[in-house]
């Protein structure tokens, strides 16, 4: 069932939306419109349903509807990298705190995750850890934050393996802390069946894949990766994954390794990641040119 703010019955069949442009569902009792930009704010209605609703309009077309109560998934943010390529533009703070219009990049990511119903995150920190911890502490706008701290560089894989010990949900989103991808996290969680595949990966199409490499997909499953040397268009890895909490527990992996190159690329045929196609805004601020582009393009999320 999808629910809209301007329907007399407050109910429509799945996939049918009226004038609202995006739904995000929170696991609350009853139905409460927590945000209603362009509508009357704080409008509340009463309905016998096991759904709660956050209504957000911000341009674009309707994208999703409901998720059942109790479907909360935690997220891990990989934010421990050295950020060497960005040093010419950002040298005084770690890359995840790089200022975008006077606000740290991570605030934009956290704001968006809140609109997607995520309420608990673990930030894997390393380089510049104190600056990140001191800025956010344990709460940000209702988002509960804990930290997994590297005492020495572990690579994205080692940092993730350490952080996974701190989460409690059976499945967890993993998100690169220098990348913003407008992924429909609720739909990604609901569509990942976990049957024939071990994990899900969000991919997006770019006209130029030279910086990121190419993700090859067959029948909705990621089957291989290619370098971006030849350029051209194709799907890329957005750096957003949905994985079971125990994904790395039984793998014979070194203490320090890259999740992308040392695990994902090596085991892709066994893992058979489910491709989740994301067509929203995407940017990686890891190089000066794209960092400057983010100053103009990166959306604000309230």
Secondary structure, DSSP 8 states (H G I E B T S, - for coil): -B--TT-TTS-B-TT---S--EEE----SSEEB---TTS-TT-EE--S-S--BEEE--SS--------TT---EEEEEE----GGGTTT--SS-GGG-EETTEEHHHHHHHHHHHTT--EEEEEE-TTHHHHHHHHTTEETTEEEEEEE-SS--HHHHHHHHHHTT--SSEEEEEETTEEE---HHHHHHH---SS-SEEEEEEEES--TTT-EEEEETTEEEEEE-STT---EEEEEEEEEEETTTTTTS---SS--IIIIIIHHHHHHH--EEEE--S-EEETTSHHHHHHHHHH-----
